[in-house]
Amino acid sequence: MGEHDVELESAPEQLCAFIRRLLNDLRALEKMIASGLIESDVRRIGAEQELVLVNSAWRPAPVAQQVLDRIADPHFVTEIAQFNLEINVDPLVFTGACLSEMERQLNGMIGKARAAANACAAEIVLTGILPTIRKSDLALDNMTPMPRYTALSEALAKQRGGAYELKLKGDDELTIKHDNWMLEACCTSFQIHFQSGSREFANLYNVAQAITAPVLAAAANSPLLFGRRLWRETRIPLFEQSVDTRHASHHLRERSPRVSFGRRWVENSALELFEEDISRFPVLLGASFEEENPFSMLNRGQVPELQALRIYNGTVWRWNRPCYGITAGRPHLRIEARAFPSGPTVVDEIANAAFFFGLMSGVSRQHQDIAKDMEFDDARSNFRSAGRLGLEAQFKWIGSEVIPARELICRYLLPVARYGLEAADILAEDIDRYLGVIEKRVRSGKSGSQWFLSSLSEMKKHGTRDEILTSLTAATVKKQKEGRPVHQWSLAEITEGMMSKESCLSVEEFMTTDLFTVHEDEPLELVANLMDWKHVRHIPVEDKDGKLAGLISCFEVLRHLLVAANETERAPIAVGSIMNKTPLTITPETLTLDAIALMRRERVDCLPVVNKGRLVGIVTERDFINVAARLLEQEAPPVGARAMGS
């Protein structure tokens, strides 16, 4: 969205002025295209690297501004959440050593980011969705405090008119409600850019739409959200739903989401996409800027920035988004491919980019008008299938042939990508290296998604869900530093997420979040059965809004059931009549030693953990014993060492 002065609350006349400016920018772009002013004699590529900052417990660390202050480099910018950063790679001419140069740049910038993060007691992770992220991390308190994010948050909430509801289904199922758009902050991407001349734009954009599915199938690495196994690339439905402004009351109307694959092929020009978006999606943000009328600038031979168009375009999130920009004083159009995840390593990301760029070059040479050779509905269906199933997807490809993703990629598309890269005079060793990574990943089936799922399955035998997710994150960071592509990774081990002394500073790192709760009007017999079935001694009581209403322990249950056993006829005992209505509580940030001291002082063996009144977890004496045992295990020397020293 840039650094424009967006208006937190735009008056009707300000919005009207912005819309008029937006339409003026669109007409100016039309004139620039018609006059041949759009750069067409050079092809450039670019990339945007998003990353996550984590603390010593491998949880999101909201220290982005401190890290940026240390880096002091304009290539690094904020993202929506304070635990995310974005790196912008310099544009590169698409020829020669551009791919290895992009890898070199990225590695250097990531090294700089890691050093700055380490100085802030944090680490960086390249991953589509951070395994350890929790819903509590997505409060507005963690939103980057900048006017454009605040304005966009308020505008989306106003358009939405209610809570954000997320419904996802894969191997597991996830249905949650959230009160703001920060669910989008779970999604971390590696966005790549491919410059296009104005005359070739329609076919190049359509090619991008067609090839996104197979590239996404190979690149998928985000199968988990809040510990649930969902799509192979869960970022796709998560991002679509997290900024969906359609209100539930609109179910009788056909309305398009602001995040979409699109509705049809482009026929002639990039203008069609901008016009379609302006027609369907209302302006969310107003803005003030100093740029003069773009037609006056064009008349003087100057290049307008088209600020209104660029601001608006930043609030519509096509998976392949048309973009206008200026490089070295020359205006250009580019296609921004947004569907691919961050990570697992830089070499994996550059391999994904090489595959995409090669297909853009090769397919567009083989198909002068791909819209005549492939149905748009097939391209869109392939995209959904790739997101859901990754390399196990089946695609309907050119010629109406249904073919498995792995066969399509290895038999047909890798040769086309090689042809396209060779046609652009990309270094032969770079072509071999990066397409070799794709081929080995696809043939082995060892994608990032598969690594996460296989590691999770193996560790289920040895640890709890939180321990597994922590180990996945810790192992990801370790293997990223080693630099080998994901198809060479060994599975994560439960010991890789072992808690350190630093990670035990707050109860959030070890509290139980998989809770069994009851409501106060439910019968006491239900509580007794839950305690028996799940082997727990405390059951929180919550209201319909998820707020803590009380706590009931096994001792209250036993005492009242013993009394009831002596009565021949009795009315059911409601939970609310015997629960502790004012239990002691703590917050997720409570220090471990403070929680222990509180339990000893008040002689309680359980503390519900609440965040803004909502129940988010529970800690018991048993949890503290387990934490102490783990720390002692880490401090103890190996058995052989003890024997030698005795």
C-alpha positions, 0 to 999 in steps of 0.5 A: 500500500505504500506510505501514503497518508490514508484517512482514518475516517474519510468524510463523504466529500473526501471519499468522493474526491478520492474516487474522482482521483481514482477514475482520473488515474485509470483514464491516465493509465489508459492514455499511457497504454494507448500512447505506448508509454508503458515500458516494453523493451525489457523484462524484469522480475522481483520478489517480496519476502515475508517472514515471522519473528518468534521468541525463545519459546518459538511463539510470535514476537511483536518486535518488528519495529525494534528490528527495523530500527536496528536494520535501518534499510529501506528494503525492509518494511512493516507488515500488518502484525508486529511479529511480521516483516517484509523484504523487498528485493531489487528488480532484476532484468530477467536474463543471465544470473538473475535467479542466483542473484535474487537468491544472493540478495535474499540470503544477505537480507535475511542474514541482516534480519536474523542478526537484528532479530537476535539482538532483540531476543528473537529469531526469524522463520520462513513459513507460510503459516507459523505452527505455533501461532495462536488465536490470542496472538491475533488481537489488535494489540499486535497490529502494527500501529500505523495509520494505514493499517488502522484505517484498513482494519476499521474499513473492513470491519465496517464493510463486514458488519460483524464477526469474522467467521472462519470455516475450514475443512481438511483432514481435520475441521476448524470453525472459529469466530474472530473479532478483527481481520488479524487472521490475515496475519497468519499468512506469510508469502513469497510474492514474485513479480513478472513485468509485462508490456502492455500489448502482451499483458492479456495473454501473460496474465492468463498464462499466470492464471493457468500455471499458478495451480501446478506451481502452487501444488509443488510449493505448498507448505502450510498444512496446519493452522492452530494445530489442525490439519487442513488444506495442503496450502491453508493460506489460500482459504484462510486469506480469502476468509480473513478479509472477506467483507461480504456480510451474511445478510448478502446471501441472496445476492451474488457478491465477489470476495476481495480476495479471489482468483477472478471470474474470467480470462482477460481479453485485451488489457490490464485495464479490464482488471482495474475496471472490474475491481472498481466496479465490484469493490467499494473504496475502503480508504481515502487519502490525501497526496500532493501529486498533481493531475496526471494528465498535466504531468503527461503533457509535460513528458513526466511520469505520474505515480497514479497514487490513487490507483495504487492505493486502491489496488492495495485493497483488492487481493487477486491471487495474481494482481495487476500492478502499475509501477515506475522503475528507473523513471519508466512506467511499467505493468507487472503481474504480482503472483501472491499465491506462493508461501514463504519458505521452507528455505530460500533455495526452495523459494527461488526454485518455485520462482524459477519454475513460475518464471520459466512457465511464464516465458515458455507457455506464452511462447507456445500459446499465443492466446491460452484463453483459446486453448483452456477453459477458465473454469478449469484453471480456477478449479485447478487452483482450488485443487492445488490448494486443497491437495498439493501434489496429490491434486488432479488437474484438467489441463490443456486439451481437456486431459485430467492428469495427476499434478506430479505427472503433469509437472515432471512429464510436461511442465518442467521441460516447458519451464526449461525451454522458457528459461533458456529462451530468456538466456538464463544461466544453464547452471541456474536452470539445472539447479533450481528446476532440479530442486523442483523435480526432486521435490515433486518426484519424491513427494517431499514438499514442505506440506508433506514434511510438516504432516509426516513430522507431526504424525511421527511426533504424535507418539511422543508429545502433546500438541503444543510440544509438537507444534513447538518442535516443528517451528524449532526444527524449521528454523534449524533446517533453514539455517542449514540451507538444504532444500526441503526434500532433503530434510529429515523429519522434526523430532520432539526434542527440538522444541524442548523448553529452555529456561527462557521459554518458561518465563510465562505460563502461556508457553506450557498452559493447557489450551485443549480445554473441556468446559461446561455451561452453568445450566448443565447438570453436575452429572456431565461434569462427573463424567467429563472428569472420569473420561478425560482424567481431569480434576478441574472443569472451567465453566464458560458462558455463551461468549466464551468468557469464564463464568466459574470453576468446578473441582472434583472435590465439589463434584464428589461432595455433592454427589455423595449427598445426592446419593442419600436422597431417594428423589432429587432435582438435577444439580446445576453446575452454576449452583455449586461452582466457584463463581470467582476463581483466581485467574491469571493472564497468558503473560503471567510469569511462571514464578508469580503463578507458582507463588499465587497458587502456594499463597492461596492454596489452590492447585489450578488457575484458569488463564484468561485474556480480556475475560475470555478463557484461553487456557488452564494451568495446574500443579501437574503442569509445573511439575512437568516443566520442572522435570523437563528443565532438570532433564536438560541440566542433568549430564548424560548417564555415561558421564555421571558414571565416569565421574562417580 
